[in-house]
Each structure stands twice: as C-alpha cells, then as structure tokens.
Amino acid sequence: MKVGELYTVTPGYYLFLSWKGLPALYLGEEIIERPDGRSIINYLFLVGGERRLADRSLLKHLKPLTSS
C-alpha cells in the first residue's frame, strides 16, 4: 500500500459497513508505542471526510481503486 492511493472495502466485510461504497484514501501508518515496549501498527485512512484508524485485519479486504 502507498500513501495517497484510494481503496474500497470488499463486500461482505461486516466490521467496516460504514465504509461501504465510500473511497478510502490511505494516509499511512500510525504506530503506537505501548509502555511494555511493544509497537502496535494501525493504518490511517480518510473516509467520508473523516480520519479513520484500522488494524491489519482490514488490509486483506481492501480493493485498490487507483493503480500506481
């Protein structure tokens, strides 16, 4: 995935129904450093004019709308 590319969620992925039919602009990774030293990587999107965070479970359900 590259920053600035557009994606849509594939049909049937119920956890992101609010994204259905909306293009999602990929903004990049957001890394959270936990107190125990572990890093959590989330993925930031712009959907419907709002910033949305997603975890890696969403990635396999994305379909690119733009090609690089």
C-alpha positions, 0 to 999 in steps of 0.5 A: 500500500502507498500513501495517497492511493484510494481503496474500497472495502470488499463486500461482505466485510461486516466490521467496516459497513460504514465504509461501504461504497465510500473511497478510502484514501490511505494516509499511512501508518500510525504506530503506537508505542505501548509502555511494555515496549511493544509497537502496535501498527494501525493504518490511517485512512480518510473516509467520508471526510473523516480520519479513520484508524484500522488494524491489519485485519482490514488490509486483506479486504481492501480493493485498490481503486487507483493503480500506481 
